[in-house]
Amino acid sequence: MSQAYKKIEIVGTSPSSVTDAIQGAIDRAASTVHNLKWFEVDEIRGRIDDGKVAEYQVTLKIGFLIDGSE
């Protein structure tokens, strides 16, 4: 049987690291979307306060298997 996927775009943020921003975004998506299978980092940016990194912002595309296509 063939499989079908849908792709969504979300933004994760973290004050500590890009990795934490990615994981936080995936954790949040997993709480409402089922069958997450892959992600790709589309963009990394951040916010600066007083000359220091204050926040990491990561735009992700997350792919998930559509129910019934297994």
C-alpha positions as CSV (number, residue, x, y, z in Angstrom):
1,M,0.0,0.0,0.0
2,S,1.3,3.5,-0.8
3,Q,1.7,6.1,1.8
4,A,0.9,9.8,1.8
5,Y,2.4,12.6,3.9
6,K,1.4,16.1,4.7
7,K,4.0,18.9,5.5
8,I,3.4,21.7,7.9
9,E,5.6,24.7,8.8
10,I,6.2,25.8,12.4
11,V,8.6,28.1,14.3
12,G,10.3,26.9,17.5
13,T,12.0,29.3,19.9
14,S,14.5,28.9,22.8
15,P,16.6,31.2,24.9
16,S,19.4,28.5,25.1
17,S,20.1,26.8,21.7
18,V,19.0,25.9,18.2
19,T,18.7,22.3,19.3
20,D,16.3,23.2,22.1
21,A,14.2,25.3,19.7
22,I,14.0,22.4,17.3
23,Q,13.0,19.9,20.0
24,G,10.5,22.3,21.6
25,A,8.8,22.8,18.2
26,I,8.7,19.0,17.6
27,D,7.4,18.3,21.1
28,R,4.6,20.9,20.6
29,A,3.6,19.6,17.2
30,A,3.5,16.0,18.5
31,S,1.0,17.1,21.1
32,T,-1.6,17.9,18.4
33,V,-0.4,16.1,15.2
34,H,0.1,12.3,15.1
35,N,2.5,10.2,13.0
36,L,5.4,12.7,12.8
37,K,8.1,11.2,10.6
38,W,10.7,13.8,9.6
39,F,11.7,17.5,9.8
40,E,13.8,19.9,7.9
41,V,15.3,23.1,9.1
42,D,14.2,25.9,6.7
43,E,15.6,28.9,8.5
44,I,17.6,29.8,11.6
45,R,17.5,33.3,13.0
46,G,17.5,35.0,16.4
47,R,16.9,38.0,18.6
48,I,19.6,40.2,20.0
49,D,19.3,42.1,23.3
50,D,22.1,44.4,24.5
51,G,24.6,42.8,22.0
52,K,23.9,39.3,23.1
53,V,21.8,36.4,21.7
54,A,18.5,36.5,23.6
55,E,16.6,33.9,21.6
56,Y,17.0,31.3,18.9
57,Q,14.2,31.0,16.3
58,V,14.1,28.0,14.0
59,T,11.6,27.5,11.1
60,L,10.9,23.8,10.6
61,K,8.9,21.9,8.0
62,I,7.6,18.7,9.6
63,G,6.2,15.8,7.7
64,F,3.6,13.4,9.0
65,L,1.9,10.3,7.7
66,I,-1.7,10.9,6.9
67,D,-4.0,8.6,8.8
68,G,-5.1,5.6,6.8
69,S,-2.1,5.6,4.4
70,E,-0.1,2.9,6.2
